[in-house]
Amino acid sequence: MSTTLTPGVSSEKKTQWDRVAEMDEFRLLLLAKVGFVVPATVFFIAYYFALPVLVGYFPDFMSLKVWGPVNLAYLFALSQFFVAWTIAYLYVRAAREFDEYGERIMRRLEEEGKVKVDE
């Protein structure tokens, strides 16, 4: 069974997935996810690769002692854990909005009689 749509195909031949994919709520869900995931991923990758770049191009600066034997490079490396945890926390908060979009989609499908939503 094909799930691709061609122009002029009647709505009876559309799968449930095709109907969901055409919903404005679903498009908003995808936009919301992309709006969070892409910037967060780009930021984390840039932050992650900043350490080897800084150590490679600015070794004297990154070897500055901050506290005892701890230098800037060590602090920067440890900060990556906190950045990852912060991004995870922000994603959990953003996922609440994603869940609301999903609930709206399921409600609409239930109203159309396409699916039964269990509470």
Summary of the structure (lengths in Angstrom):
residues: 119
radius of gyration: 23.3
end to end distance: 31.1
largest distance: 72.8
contacts: 257
relative contact order: 0.12
helix: 73%
strand: 4%
